[in-house]
Amino acid sequence: MRRLLAISLLCCLLVIHVHGEERPSYITQYTSGSRDDKRIAITIDDWFEPDLLDEFLDVAAEYDCKLTLYPIGINIFPRDKDNWQRALDEGHELGNHSNTHKNLDEASRSSILAQLNNMEDRLEKTLGYRHEMNTVRYPYGAGRYRGTKSSFAKAIHEAGYEHVALWDVDSTDAREILRKTQNGSIILLHGRKKDLLALKVILPKFQAQGYEMVTISDLLDIKPAPKD
């Protein structure tokens, strides 16, 4: 009898294990790109000082750098339309960073969908057309430890995103950024004055070191989102 119970329990555990392995991954999370290629991505979050965008773009243009911008929806205004459109025209990339910088890890499914969809709506209202984005970035990085098969990941997928861009370099100190950066690094900055000053220091250094400074999608080889 005990042997029969043991066999039954083992079978149950095997079924649970197999089904667990078959559970789909709803998203893919990245903290860096390939370490084999001398390419990096510089990403800039939040944009609580959107008036600085044109200065960021000027510096990027000077050093042949393609940025990836992660604004939150409440910082995207129709008055800044020309600068956001300029960013796209010059080959930079936009990604979804939520609408109000809410901690998505603590949010319900409906709140996650609203945060990401409302950001898209704000961008559409500013640009005058729907712009499809390839990646999402969690505010604070919160949610990164929920994995790719969780209900949280499923909500991100249901909002229309399969790719989550995190980072491996997070600093506003130019010397620290230069020290930590390696092939494939994703660098996290924010759209504010002190980060603009850091950018002015690191870009000529990276260029001199032979780094190709590309968008997230180029670094991670993500196919462009379909265009309307």
GILINDA-V551507 format. One record per residue. N is the residue number from 0. RES is the residue in three letters. OMEGA is omega in whole degrees, -180 to 180 (* if undefined). BURIAL is + if it has 9 or more other ideal C-beta (glycine too) atoms within 8 Angstrom, else -. Layout:
n = {N	N}
res = {RES	RES}
omega = {OMEGA	OMEGA}
burial = {BURIAL	BURIAL}
This chain:
n = {0	1	2	3	4	5	6	7	8	9	10	11	12	13	14	15	16	17	18	19	20	21	22	23	24	25	26	27	28	29	30	31	32	33	34	35	36	37	38	39	40	41	42	43	44	45	46	47	48	49	50	51	52	53	54	55	56	57	58	59	60	61	62	63	64	65	66	67	68	69	70	71	72	73	74	75	76	77	78	79	80	81	82	83	84	85	86	87	88	89	90	91	92	93	94	95	96	97	98	99	100	101	102	103	104	105	106	107	108	109	110	111	112	113	114	115	116	117	118	119	120	121	122	123	124	125	126	127	128	129	130	131	132	133	134	135	136	137	138	139	140	141	142	143	144	145	146	147	148	149	150	151	152	153	154	155	156	157	158	159	160	161	162	163	164	165	166	167	168	169	170	171	172	173	174	175	176	177	178	179	180	181	182	183	184	185	186	187	188	189	190	191	192	193	194	195	196	197	198	199	200	201	202	203	204	205	206	207	208	209	210	211	212	213	214	215	216	217	218	219	220	221	222	223	224	225	226	227}
res = {MET	ARG	ARG	LEU	LEU	ALA	ILE	SER	LEU	LEU	CYS	CYS	LEU	LEU	VAL	ILE	HIS	VAL	HIS	GLY	GLU	GLU	ARG	PRO	SER	TYR	ILE	THR	GLN	TYR	THR	SER	GLY	SER	ARG	ASP	ASP	LYS	ARG	ILE	ALA	ILE	THR	ILE	ASP	ASP	TRP	PHE	GLU	PRO	ASP	LEU	LEU	ASP	GLU	PHE	LEU	ASP	VAL	ALA	ALA	GLU	TYR	ASP	CYS	LYS	LEU	THR	LEU	TYR	PRO	ILE	GLY	ILE	ASN	ILE	PHE	PRO	ARG	ASP	LYS	ASP	ASN	TRP	GLN	ARG	ALA	LEU	ASP	GLU	GLY	HIS	GLU	LEU	GLY	ASN	HIS	SER	ASN	THR	HIS	LYS	ASN	LEU	ASP	GLU	ALA	SER	ARG	SER	SER	ILE	LEU	ALA	GLN	LEU	ASN	ASN	MET	GLU	ASP	ARG	LEU	GLU	LYS	THR	LEU	GLY	TYR	ARG	HIS	GLU	MET	ASN	THR	VAL	ARG	TYR	PRO	TYR	GLY	ALA	GLY	ARG	TYR	ARG	GLY	THR	LYS	SER	SER	PHE	ALA	LYS	ALA	ILE	HIS	GLU	ALA	GLY	TYR	GLU	HIS	VAL	ALA	LEU	TRP	ASP	VAL	ASP	SER	THR	ASP	ALA	ARG	GLU	ILE	LEU	ARG	LYS	THR	GLN	ASN	GLY	SER	ILE	ILE	LEU	LEU	HIS	GLY	ARG	LYS	LYS	ASP	LEU	LEU	ALA	LEU	LYS	VAL	ILE	LEU	PRO	LYS	PHE	GLN	ALA	GLN	GLY	TYR	GLU	MET	VAL	THR	ILE	SER	ASP	LEU	LEU	ASP	ILE	LYS	PRO	ALA	PRO	LYS	ASP}
omega = {179	179	179	178	180	179	179	179	179	179	179	180	179	179	179	-179	-179	179	177	179	-177	-180	-173	169	-178	-176	171	179	-179	170	178	173	-179	177	-178	-175	-178	-179	178	175	177	-177	-174	-171	165	-179	172	173	-175	179	-180	-174	-178	178	175	-179	178	180	179	-180	-178	-175	175	-179	175	-177	168	-174	178	177	169	-171	-176	177	178	-176	177	-180	-180	-176	-175	-179	178	178	176	179	180	-179	-178	173	175	-175	174	176	-175	-179	-178	-178	-176	-177	178	175	-175	180	-179	-174	174	177	-178	179	177	179	-179	-180	-177	-180	-180	175	178	-180	179	179	179	180	-179	-177	-176	177	-179	178	-179	-179	-175	-172	174	174	180	170	-177	-172	-176	-177	-177	-178	177	177	-175	-177	-175	175	176	179	179	178	176	179	180	176	175	-176	177	-173	179	-178	174	-177	173	176	-178	-180	172	179	-175	-179	179	178	-179	-179	-174	-175	176	178	177	-176	169	-174	-180	171	178	-176	-179	-170	-175	177	174	178	177	-180	-180	179	-172	-175	178	178	179	179	180	179	176	178	169	-175	-168	177	177	-178	178	-179	-174	179	177	-180	-180	175	179	-180	178	*}
burial = {-	-	-	-	-	-	-	-	-	-	-	-	-	-	-	-	-	-	-	-	-	-	-	-	-	+	+	-	-	+	-	-	+	-	-	-	+	-	+	+	+	+	+	+	+	+	+	-	-	+	-	+	+	+	-	+	+	-	+	+	+	-	+	-	+	+	+	+	+	+	+	+	+	-	+	+	-	-	-	+	+	-	+	+	+	+	+	+	-	+	-	+	+	+	+	+	+	+	+	-	-	+	-	+	+	-	+	-	+	-	+	+	+	+	+	+	+	+	+	+	+	+	+	+	-	+	+	-	-	-	+	-	+	+	+	+	+	+	+	-	+	+	+	+	-	-	-	+	-	-	-	+	+	+	+	+	+	-	+	-	+	-	+	+	+	+	+	-	+	-	-	-	-	+	-	-	+	+	-	+	+	-	+	+	+	+	+	+	+	+	+	+	-	-	+	+	+	+	+	-	+	+	+	-	+	+	+	-	-	-	+	-	+	+	+	+	+	+	+	+	-	+	-	-	-	-	-	-}
